[in-house]
Amino acid sequence: MSVSDCFDFEVQDIDRTVSFLESMKQSLIDLHVHSNFSDGDQSPLELIRLAKEANVSILSIADHDTILGIRSLTDKKVEVIDEVTIVSGVELSAQIKHGRMHVLGYGIDLTNKKLNDTLKYLHERSISAVLTIIEQIKKDYGIIFTDSEVEQIIQSQHNVNRVDVAKKCVEKGYAIHVQDAFDKYLVDAFLKTRGKNDKGLPYAECISLIKEAGGIPVLAHPKTLELENKEFYKKLEEFIDLGLEGIEVYHSSYTEDESQFYREVADKYHLLCSGGTDFHGKSIKPSIFLGTGKNNNVKIKQLSILDRLID
């Protein structure tokens, strides 16, 4: 090989490296996606395919109160599957008196016994909660499911929830689509049954469970706490004292001003920044797309939490 050949090789190699780095810079991150093991439309493998199509290079399937979906792909905290980096995740439902609270856990040990035992317990409780909802909409709206239809819901492979009831309402003609069922029946039924079969765990337990499984606890979409700033700061400080390490600064439900506010909160309290679209699929949240959110309002290129998750 001549000197000129060597020089050409080195230039081409540098060009390829620069091209690779540029492509990585343009690729997206989505750490909040749901599969059909909780209340999403797609299987975990289908989500990987959609991620590739959407130029998402780092993905976390963070299903509600279950890790069966992510475990169908891997038992590792982080693994590259079909060129997509998969970060282990879960979204735990937390009990709180006002608003709604979810705690995301990233980089968790998917084989952790306490985590798996607790999620099995939550699955059993999710059935009780759904049965209570079904009884409430029967009482209030005359919506009746047959025994076989109820059995079909509670025997599904995933943690059952109001989305399963909403889909059945659509199937039986009580609603046009899932959101219509929520608007007409399920929001009201949830408020009336709240406290009878409280979904999830105390928030302190959510945080400790994630940490015991070696993960990073992150406050999901904090706006659903429905707190004014003063009350929010007070509650957040309590969560941090309990071990909270991050906050979701990007989410499909946020305005740009809200994202900026949560970035400032992260800076103020030295929290890790996380974010994602909260993608569920067309039948659940049709206006939200994997990787880009709602009307392209989520296009994440970097997150400080990844410094802890990916070597």
Secondary structure, DSSP 8 states (H G I E B T S, - for coil): --HHHHHHHHHHHHHHHHHHHHHHHH-EEEEEE--TTTT-SS-HHHHHHHHHHTTEEEEEE--BT--HHHHTT-SSSEEEETTEEEE-EEEEEEE-SSS-EEEEEES--TT-HHHHHHHHHHHHHHHHHHHHHHHHHHHHH-----HHHHHHHHTSSS---HHHHHHHHHHTTS-SSHHHHIIIIIHHHHHHHTTTS--SEEHHHHHHHHHHTT-EEEE--GGGG---HHHHHHHHHHHHHHT--EEEEE-TT--HHHHHHHHHHHHHHT-EEEE---B--TTT-TTEETTTEETT---B---TTHHHH--
